[in-house]
Structure formats: structure tokens, C-alpha cells
Amino acid sequence: MKGNAWKWLTIGGVIALLVMFGLEMSTTGIERIYGPMNGEEYTAGAGESDYKSETEERITELERELAEIRRIAYGNGHEGEETRLQGIPYENDQPAVNKLADSTSGLLQSASSKGIRFVVGLFDGWMN
């Protein structure tokens, strides 16, 4: 009986450590995405806030740079006019990587759906 108590105590301690480690990792991941909390309550989608993380500021800066590059590349005219620089594709053209990724994701989605239906069919037949 004494040996079992130590075994259960060890298992409980290991589980507690794993839970604490998981909480720490998830907090770190959330802070990496949303920024540090600093004791303030954070509610997603609760209106506009004045807080901008470094990532959001960088995205805004990159969007401004992209708009400037497009203005230079396409000129002040619209897309498709002759003011466009040579070698710059139209925006409606998708790169081959995107087309490949779309077809791969469709294939994986259909395989996943068919696999789930197969497993459900097995258990449905076994239960009935």
C-alpha cells in the first residue's frame, strides 16, 4: 500500500508539472500573437482600441510600402493600362504555388471527409 501511494504521488506531480508547462507555453504563444497583456483586460472584437502592437505597426508600414510600389509599378492609371511595368503580373493572376496549394488543400479536405465517413460507417455498422 505504501508503494502505491508514492507511485500515485509521483504521477500526480508529473501531471501537475505538465499542466503548468502547457499553461506557460500557451500564454507565451498568446502573447506572441496579441502582445503582452500588462494587466489590462483584453477583449477580442470589442471595438477599436488605441493599442497597436509592433506587428500591427509593421503591417501598416508594409501596406503603405506596397501601395507605393503599386503606384510606381502601375503608374497613376488603372491596372491593365500601358503604364504597367514589364514583368509585373496582373493581380488577378495567381502564382503557381497558390494554385498548387489550393489543389492540395482540396485533395486533403476530400480525403479527410471520406476518411471520417468511413470511420463513422464502420462504427455505425458495428453499433447496429
matplotlib code that plots the C-alpha trace (Angstrom):
import matplotlib.pyplot as plt

x = [0.0, 2.9, 4.4, 1.2, 0.9, 4.3, 3.5, 0.3, 2.0, 4.7, 2.2, 0.1, 3.3, 4.3, 0.8, 0.8, 4.1, 2.9, -0.2, 1.8, 4.2, 1.3, -0.2, 3.1, 3.6, 0.0, 0.5, 3.7, 2.0, -0.9, 1.4, 3.4, 0.2, -1.7, 1.2, 1.7, -1.4, 0.1, -2.7, -5.3, -8.4, -8.3, -11.5, -11.3, -13.6, -14.8, -14.4, -11.4, -8.6, -5.7, -3.2, -1.2, 1.4, 4.7, 3.4, 0.3, 2.5, 4.9, 1.9, 0.6, 4.1, 4.4, 0.9, 2.0, 5.1, 3.1, 0.7, 3.8, 5.3, 1.9, 1.7, 5.2, 4.6, 1.2, 1.5, -1.4, -3.6, -5.6, -4.5, -4.1, -3.2, 0.1, 1.7, 2.3, 6.0, 7.1, 7.3, 4.8, 1.9, -1.7, -3.2, -5.9, -3.2, -2.4, 1.2, 1.7, 2.4, -1.0, -2.7, -0.8, -1.7, -5.4, -5.5, -3.6, -5.9, -8.9, -7.5, -6.6, -10.1, -11.9, -9.6, -10.3, -14.0, -14.1, -11.9, -14.3, -17.3, -15.5, -14.8, -18.4, -19.7, -17.6, -18.9, -22.5, -22.4, -20.8, -23.3, -26.4]
y = [0.0, 2.4, 1.8, 2.7, 6.0, 7.1, 6.0, 8.0, 11.0, 10.8, 10.5, 13.4, 15.6, 14.8, 15.6, 18.9, 19.9, 19.0, 21.1, 24.1, 23.8, 23.7, 26.8, 28.6, 27.6, 28.7, 32.1, 32.6, 31.8, 34.1, 37.0, 36.4, 36.9, 39.6, 41.2, 41.4, 41.8, 44.2, 43.5, 45.1, 43.2, 42.2, 41.5, 40.5, 42.4, 44.9, 48.0, 49.9, 50.2, 52.6, 49.8, 48.7, 46.0, 46.2, 43.6, 45.8, 48.8, 46.8, 45.6, 49.1, 50.2, 47.4, 48.1, 51.7, 50.5, 48.1, 50.9, 53.0, 50.1, 49.5, 53.3, 53.2, 49.9, 50.7, 54.4, 56.6, 54.8, 51.7, 48.1, 46.9, 50.2, 50.5, 52.3, 49.0, 47.9, 44.9, 41.6, 42.6, 40.2, 41.3, 41.0, 38.5, 36.1, 33.5, 32.2, 28.5, 27.9, 29.2, 27.1, 24.0, 24.8, 25.2, 21.9, 20.1, 21.6, 20.4, 16.9, 16.8, 18.0, 15.5, 12.7, 13.8, 13.9, 10.5, 9.0, 10.4, 9.0, 5.6, 5.5, 6.6, 4.0, 1.3, 2.3, 2.7, -0.8, -2.2, -0.5, -1.6]
z = [0.0, 0.8, -2.6, -4.4, -2.5, -3.7, -7.2, -7.3, -5.8, -8.5, -11.3, -9.8, -9.6, -13.2, -14.4, -12.5, -14.0, -17.5, -17.0, -15.7, -18.6, -21.1, -19.5, -19.7, -23.4, -24.3, -22.5, -24.4, -27.7, -27.0, -26.0, -29.2, -31.3, -29.3, -27.4, -23.7, -21.5, -18.9, -16.5, -18.8, -19.8, -23.5, -25.3, -28.9, -31.3, -28.6, -30.8, -31.8, -29.3, -29.2, -28.6, -31.6, -31.3, -33.1, -35.6, -36.4, -36.9, -39.1, -41.2, -41.6, -42.7, -45.2, -46.6, -47.2, -48.9, -51.1, -52.1, -53.1, -55.1, -56.9, -57.6, -59.1, -61.0, -62.4, -62.6, -61.7, -64.1, -63.6, -63.8, -67.4, -68.9, -70.7, -67.8, -66.1, -65.9, -67.9, -66.0, -63.2, -63.4, -63.1, -59.6, -60.8, -61.9, -59.2, -58.8, -59.5, -55.8, -54.8, -57.5, -56.2, -52.6, -53.5, -55.3, -52.5, -49.8, -51.8, -52.1, -48.4, -47.4, -49.6, -48.2, -44.7, -45.3, -46.9, -44.1, -41.4, -43.3, -43.5, -39.7, -38.9, -41.3, -39.5, -36.1, -37.3, -38.8, -35.6, -33.3, -35.3]

ax = plt.figure().add_subplot(projection="3d")
ax.plot(x, y, z, "-o")
ax.set_aspect("equal")
plt.show()
